[in-house]
Amino acid sequence: MPIARALLSVFDKTGIVDLAKGLVDLGWDLVSSGGTAKAIADAGLPVTDVAELTGFPAILGHRVVTLHPKVHGGILADRRNPDHQADMATYGIDPIDLVVSNLYPFGSDTSDFEHGATRAEELIDVGGPAMIRAAAKN
């Protein structure tokens, strides 16, 4: 059984494989999204893709990936709160102990965006800030 669960979802993947390896070596379970999950898996490390966790693929041109109760419930749940524990059990939500994220570089060249952005507004990150704020809250 893993000692903890980390959600890794980054635009800039510099160092992410090394971090993922360190976490796995310490017994952590990894959850990741899209290209980050691919980078981790390609390095031979075990990782659960967010789509597998949620049962939903990335939709709306990759605008909706991590915005799901199984992600945000896992980040936001107060494990000392019996009502939160009950909700997690009812809805099959596993806790997330660590969030690693960096944001899309709004204003940069859209051709660098791996999900095929052609307009600048596609680099306005929504899921990343939501995860960061959820992690800060808990």
WOMOCOR-V984476 format. One record per helix or strand of 3 or more residues. SS is the DSSP state (@ for helix, = for strand). FROM is the first residue (numbers start at 0). TO is the last residue. If there is no record, write none. Layout:
ss | from | to
SS | FROM | TO
SS | FROM | TO
This chain:
ss | from | to
= | 3 | 9
@ | 15 | 24
= | 27 | 31
@ | 33 | 41
@ | 49 | 53
@ | 68 | 75
@ | 81 | 90
= | 97 | 101
@ | 109 | 111
@ | 119 | 122
@ | 126 | 136
